Amino acid sequence: MVRRFIIEQSDAEFTSHSGLALVGMALNNHGGLPEVVDREVPLRHGISHGDVLRAYIGLLCLGKSDFEAVSNLREDRFFTEALGISTVPSEVTLRQRFDSRAEAFLPLVQEGAVLFLRAVGAKPTPLATGHVPLDADVTPFDNSGTRKEGVSRTYKGEDGFAPMAAYLGREGYCLELELREGKQHCQRDTPAFLKRVLGYARQLTEAPVLLRLDSGNDAIENIEVVLEHNETDKAGVDFLIKWNPRKEDPQAWLAYAEENARFTQPRPGKRVAIFDYTVTRHYKGYEYQLRRVMRVIERTIDKKGQTLLVPDIEIEGWWTSLTLPAKKIIALYADHGTSEQYHSEFKTDLGIERLPSGKFATNALVLACATVAYNILRWLGQSGLTGPGAPLRHPAKRRRIRTVMQELMYLAARVIETGRRLKLAFSRHCVSVKVFDRLYHRLAYG
């Protein structure tokens, strides 16, 4: 028989989100984003800009993106002390400050996301080739049923936004998440975006970088950005961009492959040819000799064993500056699909897919704040939840944001004031205490 509990409210002070102590140290001691904003955007009176940003980024680290959520924490002393807030803003103040100062805050917060990673010494993990991957892609945010500024039909066939994100390293540290209208073509404004994120990437690693882009960004302008960047970058940036076949004739490529390449047969009814193809492209008076790895697949029998009346011909290609064998090029691009997981963590774990404001500029700032929160949580996960001493979970090279929230953010603790000092007392059954203590001391005193 299950024992029945007596439900009562204690006079003792508890918190269900003790992980904010880590977030507060990360925000205030590493990168100094709140202080930078207070210095660069003067305020005559009222709650400081730094406190407004501390409060909202703290909410995001708990998976709360709506401005209304701050109302439940205004009387929470631990929320104030953990984040170093003098006065917790109300929902109205939070929304109005974001609306009125969004354009001034945006570049500072975007840079703050990278400054934090640099301040804590985050080291993006390279690929087997020695390159640190830089994956950039557009991901639609479904905001259907709303009249928010910038909401329009995305390529996924839903109403929403189409922000572009850039992730560095095998951990997926986010360098920028740029808000875009849903109807905006993915290539528009991308060269300027790439120039910024390549500069950010070089602040975090001295290793060569591999920029990977989807077929929607198959444009010579992007290659030119990389080549211009390499004029002043000693380590260099290589590119790997999916080819957009547009109106190419698959039959013509099959004929070319039969004449110039060798086919393999991985199963009955399926032939595959992989080969190199050199293309001369012209742009702004310059001539570029570019390598394109090609793969032509002919299927006469489908995977279920059904014979096809008309052979199915599939053509794929990848532009690259790498000199590796063609099969390795294809495998390197396949790894680009991991960035889809990072998109998912923003949308679901941080809960920002349904953006909270009707104003485009405000939502752009929300995404910038989410980038800061994401990088803090990602670093905490990589530094505390992988390797020896971490709470027992399946082996992994990266912990997703939701896991970081479960293991570190939402730890219950008793808040004790003693000798003018605050103490967090965790349960004796809490398995994350050692990790929490190690991370806190590294952020507080490191």
Helices and strands as residue ranges (DSSP letters): E 14-15, H 20-29, H 33-40, H 49-61, G 67-73, H 77-83, H 91-119, E 132-138, E 141-142, E 152-153, E 159-161, E 164-168, E 173-178, H 190-204, E 209-213, G 215-217, H 220-230, E 237-242, H 250-260, E 263-267, E 270-283, E 286-301, E 307-320, H 326-334, G 335-338, H 339-344, I 345-349, H 360-384, H 401-404, I 405-409, E 413-418, E 421-426, H 433-445
